[in-house]
Structure formats: C-alpha cells, structure tokens
Amino acid sequence: MDFYENKKVLVTGGTGLIGRPLVDLLIQRGAKVTVVSLDFPKNLPSNIDFRRVDLREFSHCLDICKGKDIVFQLAGVKGSPAMTKFKPASFFVPTMQFSINMMEAARQCDVERYLFTSSVGVYSPADEFFEDDVWKTFPSENDKFAGWAKRMGELQAQAYEIQFGWKNISIVRPANVYGPYDNFDPKNAMVIPSLIKRVVEGENPLNVWGDGTAIRDFIFSRDVARGMMHAIENNINIPINLGSGNGVSIREITETLVKCFNQKIEIFWDTSKPNGDSKRIMNTSRARDLGFIPETSLEDGISQTIKWYLENINSENSRYNAFTDNKYS
C-alpha cells in the first residue's frame, strides 16, 4: 500500500503556489485531503474537503486538526520585498500566529506527522546556505521580518521535541519558488510572476530593478511539493533545503522568460534601484543524500508558468480585484 493511501491529510494554504500541486499529488497517492485557505478555491478537485478558516484563531486550528494523520502547514502571507519593507506587521504577525497555532493544535490532536514550511529568509547573507549554519547567524536585513518569523516556527519545533518528545516534525526551507497559482499581483509579486504579468500587459521595454547580476536559487512549485511529501513519508526530522542548488542570475531569469514569449522585448536595467543580496544559493547536499532531487528545468518551469497564467489571466485579475492589498492589513 502507498504511504499516503487513505491517510487523512490537512493542507493549510492549499489553494496557493505550493499547496495546489501538493494537493494534486496527495490525491494521486490516495490521500483523503482537507484544504484550508482564506483565499477562494480555484479548480480544486471535487473529492477534497475545503474549509475557509482564519488560522489566527486557535480554536479554528484545533477544529481542523482533529482526526488528521498528517498536517502540511503551508499557510503564510506572500509578500514582495517592498511589501515586507513598508508593511512588515501585516506580514510578520499573521505568519507567527499561523505557525504557533497550527503546530500547537496538531500536537494537542496527536497528529502523526507534521510539516512546517520555513524559508530561505532564515539565512544570513552568504554565497551558499547550509542547514546547520542558521543559528550561528542572523537573517539578512532584506529578509528580517520573514526570516525571524520562520525561525520562530523552527524554534517551536525544537521546543516541542525537548519538552514533549514530539520528533515527527519535518522542516523544509524552500528557495525562491515559482510556478502556476503564484501571486501575480504587481503590488506583492516576486520576480518571475511580476515579469510575466508585465510582459503580458505589454510593458516594453521591460523595466527590471538593478543590473541583473544578483544570483538566486529558484525551484518549481511542484518540485517543492514533491520534496515536502518525501520529507513526511521518510520521517525526515532535520531541516532540509529545497532548491535547485544552482545559482542563476536575475539577468538569466529575465532573458529566459523573454525568450519563452517568443517575441521581441527590450530589457531596461534600472541601476538606480537596488540589487538586493548579491548571491543566495541553497546547498542541497542533505536533500539529495536523503533521496530528493528536483525534476524541472528553469526554462520548462517558466514555460509552464506562462502557459498557466495565459489560460487563467481573467480569473486571476478578478481575484486580485477581490483581494486588494494584504488581506491581513
């Protein structure tokens, strides 16, 4: 029997960038899935239980965790660097509330296995990020609020292991994630969805912040979902990086994206704007040693994301009109 077959699985944030492919993969493996989100569900499989729940209320978290075998805690507040700079409380506070409430509710409900979604933001600036270096340093100033919010979730897991002996908590630290169901809202979008939306809307030349030399690690959303399931199935209870392990410059990202549109688009590099940290790459040796390897190339992932956006552009614009600004502001 497949590990996930007939398991009662809860996915918070199950309508989002990583949650949607995770739900699809879980259903393919025979799980009985409950999805929790404040967002409106879009094309969710008919055989899931959808619950629109505010995870800032602890009683709600207890209610949805009852009777579950596995909980994937993906719920969070998606935000661009500009959003976290100017509205940090709207990002930091609910992220902490989600993390603390859900892990405590899962513990009280005797959930068999639990996954906490951390972030690349927990790391201090470095050319390469190693899992065991986190607590030797501080997060980057560019990721201060996201980094500390996620670090507190990881620390909560450590506290539960010490006090309650609850060791079945998996922690994953995804790199820069992109793919279908991403946030394409120009106010809060990250680099790939933001560029896609602006190209589709006819921006030419395409204005990109910085000089394009900043190097990042990108991973396709479905690969992150696969990595999460791998961590739970194999009861991996040490933090693991989920990334490509290969650095790619913002210039290469932009040029690859423009190439995928197969039309003449000029690129303007606005060097008056900041680059951010010069280099941020995940060391993925631990994940690979534990049996997880990403499958999707950068060009294929961007192509799939563009295709999905073009097929869903009208509904996406309607969704952003319904949820202007941050829903927790």
C-alpha positions in Angstrom: 0.0 0.0 0.0 1.2 3.5 -0.8 2.2 5.5 2.3 -0.4 8.2 1.6 -3.3 5.9 0.7 -6.3 6.6 2.9 -4.3 8.9 5.2 -6.3 11.9 6.4 -4.2 14.8 5.4 -4.7 18.5 6.1 -3.0 21.1 3.9 -3.2 24.7 5.1 -2.6 27.2 2.3 -3.7 24.5 -0.1 -5.0 26.9 -2.8 -1.6 28.6 -3.3 1.6 28.3 -5.2 2.9 25.1 -3.5 -0.4 24.0 -2.0 -2.2 23.3 -5.3 0.4 20.9 -6.7 0.8 19.3 -3.3 -3.0 18.6 -3.1 -2.9 17.1 -6.6 0.0 14.9 -5.8 -1.6 13.7 -2.5 -4.8 12.8 -4.2 -2.9 10.9 -6.9 -1.4 8.9 -4.0 -4.8 8.1 -2.5 -4.9 10.5 0.4 -8.1 12.0 1.9 -7.3 15.6 1.7 -8.7 18.6 3.6 -7.7 22.1 2.3 -7.8 25.2 4.4 -7.4 28.7 3.0 -8.8 32.2 3.3 -8.5 32.5 -0.5 -11.3 31.4 -2.8 -10.7 27.9 -4.2 -9.9 27.7 -7.9 -10.4 24.4 -9.8 -9.8 22.3 -6.7 -10.5 18.6 -7.2 -14.1 17.7 -6.3 -13.0 15.0 -3.9 -11.4 17.3 -1.3 -12.9 18.9 1.8 -12.5 22.7 1.5 -12.6 24.8 4.6 -12.3 28.6 4.6 -10.7 29.2 8.0 -8.8 32.0 9.8 -5.8 30.4 11.4 -5.2 33.3 13.7 -8.0 31.8 15.9 -6.6 28.9 17.8 -10.0 27.2 18.2 -10.3 27.0 14.4 -6.9 25.3 14.2 -7.9 22.7 16.8 -11.1 22.0 14.9 -9.4 21.4 11.6 -6.6 19.2 13.1 -8.9 16.8 14.8 -8.7 13.3 13.4 -5.9 14.1 10.9 -3.0 11.8 10.4 -0.7 14.3 8.6 -0.6 18.1 8.6 1.2 20.2 6.0 1.5 23.8 7.3 1.9 26.0 4.2 -0.3 28.9 5.2 1.5 32.2 5.2 1.4 35.7 3.8 3.0 36.0 0.4 4.8 39.3 0.0 7.4 41.1 -2.1 10.4 42.8 -0.7 8.6 46.1 -1.0 5.6 44.8 0.9 7.7 43.4 3.8 9.6 46.7 3.9 6.7 49.1 4.2 4.1 46.8 5.9 6.1 44.4 8.0 3.5 43.9 10.7 1.0 42.7 8.1 3.5 40.0 7.2 5.2 39.2 10.5 2.2 39.0 12.9 -0.1 36.6 11.0 2.9 34.4 9.9 3.8 33.9 13.6 0.1 33.3 14.5 -0.3 30.6 11.8 2.9 28.8 12.9 2.3 28.8 16.6 -1.4 28.0 16.5 -1.1 25.2 13.9 1.8 23.4 15.5 0.2 23.5 19.0 -3.2 22.4 17.6 -1.5 19.4 15.8 0.3 18.4 19.0 -2.8 18.5 21.1 -4.7 16.5 18.4 -1.9 13.8 18.3 -1.2 14.3 14.6 1.1 11.5 13.5 3.4 13.7 11.2 3.7 17.4 10.7 5.5 19.6 8.2 6.5 23.2 8.8 7.3 25.3 5.8 10.2 27.6 6.6 12.1 29.8 4.1 15.3 30.8 2.5 14.8 34.0 4.5 16.1 32.3 7.7 19.7 32.5 6.4 22.2 35.2 6.9 23.8 36.6 3.7 26.2 34.1 2.2 27.2 32.7 -1.1 25.8 29.3 -0.1 23.3 28.3 2.6 23.9 25.2 4.7 21.2 23.9 7.0 23.3 23.8 10.2 24.5 27.4 9.9 21.2 29.1 10.6 21.6 29.5 14.4 25.1 30.8 14.1 24.0 34.0 12.4 21.1 36.5 11.9 18.8 36.8 8.9 19.6 39.3 6.2 18.3 42.8 6.8 16.5 42.4 3.5 14.6 39.4 4.9 14.5 40.4 8.6 10.8 40.0 9.3 10.2 36.9 7.1 13.4 35.3 8.4 12.7 35.8 12.1 9.0 34.7 11.7 10.1 31.5 10.2 13.0 31.0 12.6 10.5 31.1 15.5 8.5 28.3 13.9 11.6 26.2 13.7 12.4 27.0 17.3 8.9 26.0 18.3 9.5 22.6 16.7 12.8 22.2 18.7 11.0 23.2 21.9 8.3 20.5 21.3 10.9 17.8 20.8 12.7 18.7 24.0 9.6 19.1 26.2 7.1 16.6 24.7 9.4 14.2 22.7 7.5 15.1 19.5 10.0 14.3 16.9 7.8 13.8 13.9 8.1 17.3 12.6 9.7 17.9 9.2 11.1 21.3 8.4 11.7 22.4 4.8 13.4 25.6 3.6 12.4 26.3 0.0 14.5 28.6 -2.1 12.7 31.1 -4.4 9.6 29.2 -5.5 7.7 29.9 -8.7 5.0 28.2 -10.8 1.3 28.2 -11.6 -1.0 29.6 -8.9 1.6 32.1 -7.9 0.8 35.7 -6.8 0.9 37.8 -10.0 -0.4 40.9 -8.2 2.2 43.6 -9.1 2.0 45.1 -5.6 3.2 41.9 -4.0 4.5 39.6 -6.7 8.1 38.1 -6.7 10.3 38.5 -9.7 9.1 35.8 -12.1 5.3 36.3 -11.8 5.8 40.0 -11.8 7.8 39.9 -15.0 5.3 37.6 -16.6 2.3 39.8 -15.8 4.1 42.9 -17.0 5.1 41.3 -20.4 1.6 40.1 -20.9 0.3 43.6 -20.2 2.6 44.9 -22.9 5.4 46.6 -21.0 8.2 47.1 -23.5 10.9 47.9 -22.7 10.7 45.7 -19.6 12.0 47.6 -16.7 14.0 45.4 -14.2 15.5 46.6 -10.9 19.3 46.5 -10.5 21.9 45.4 -13.0 20.8 41.8 -13.3 23.9 40.4 -11.6 22.2 39.2 -8.3 22.2 35.4 -8.2 19.4 33.4 -6.7 18.3 29.8 -6.4 14.9 29.1 -8.0 12.8 25.9 -7.7 9.5 25.0 -9.4 6.5 24.7 -7.1 5.7 21.1 -8.0 9.2 20.1 -7.1 8.8 21.7 -3.7 5.6 19.8 -3.2 7.4 16.6 -4.1 10.1 17.4 -1.6 7.6 18.0 1.2 5.9 14.7 0.6 9.3 13.0 0.5 10.2 14.5 3.9 7.0 13.4 5.5 7.0 9.9 4.0 10.6 9.3 5.1 10.0 11.0 8.5 12.9 13.4 8.0 13.0 15.4 11.2 16.1 17.6 10.5 15.7 20.8 8.4 16.3 20.4 4.7 16.9 22.9 1.9 14.6 22.5 -1.1 16.2 24.2 -4.1 18.0 23.6 -7.3 21.4 24.0 -5.7 22.4 26.0 -8.8 22.6 29.8 -8.9 21.0 31.7 -11.7 21.3 35.5 -12.2 18.3 37.8 -12.4 19.6 38.7 -15.9 19.4 35.0 -17.0 16.0 34.7 -15.4 14.7 37.7 -17.3 16.3 36.7 -20.6 14.9 33.1 -20.3 11.5 34.5 -19.6 11.6 36.9 -22.5 12.7 34.0 -24.8 9.8 31.9 -23.7 7.4 34.6 -25.0 8.9 34.3 -28.5 8.5 38.0 -29.3 10.8 41.0 -29.4 11.0 42.5 -26.0 13.7 45.0 -24.9 15.0 44.9 -21.4 15.9 48.0 -19.4 18.1 47.5 -16.3 17.3 50.2 -13.8 20.6 50.5 -12.0 19.3 53.3 -9.8 17.3 50.6 -8.0 18.9 48.1 -5.5 20.0 44.6 -6.5 19.4 43.0 -3.0 21.9 40.5 -1.7 24.5 39.7 -4.3 24.2 35.9 -4.1 21.9 33.4 -2.3 22.2 29.7 -3.2 20.9 26.7 -1.4 23.3 23.8 -0.6 21.1 20.8 -1.4 23.5 18.0 -0.5 21.4 17.0 2.5 18.2 16.7 0.5 20.0 14.8 -2.3 21.6 12.4 0.3 18.1 11.8 1.7 16.8 10.9 -1.7 15.2 14.1 -3.1 16.2 15.7 -6.5 14.2 18.4 -8.3 13.0 17.4 -11.8 12.0 20.7 -13.5 14.5 22.8 -15.5 14.3 26.6 -15.3 13.1 27.1 -18.9 10.5 24.3 -18.6 9.2 25.7 -15.3 8.9 29.3 -16.6 7.2 28.0 -19.8 4.6 26.1 -17.7 4.0 29.2 -15.5 3.5 31.4 -18.5 1.1 28.9 -20.1 -0.9 28.6 -16.9 -1.1 32.4 -16.5 -2.3 33.0 -20.1 -5.0 30.4 -19.6 -6.1 31.9 -16.3 -5.5 35.6 -16.7 -9.1 36.7 -16.4 -9.8 34.8 -13.2 -6.5 35.9 -11.7 -7.3 39.6 -12.3 -10.7 39.1 -10.8 -9.1 37.5 -7.7 -6.7 40.4 -7.2 -9.6 42.9 -7.5 -11.4 41.0 -4.8 -8.4 40.9 -2.5 -6.8 44.3 -3.0 -3.7 44.9 -0.8 -2.9 42.4 2.0 -5.9 40.6 3.5 -4.3 40.8 6.9 -3.6 44.5 6.9 
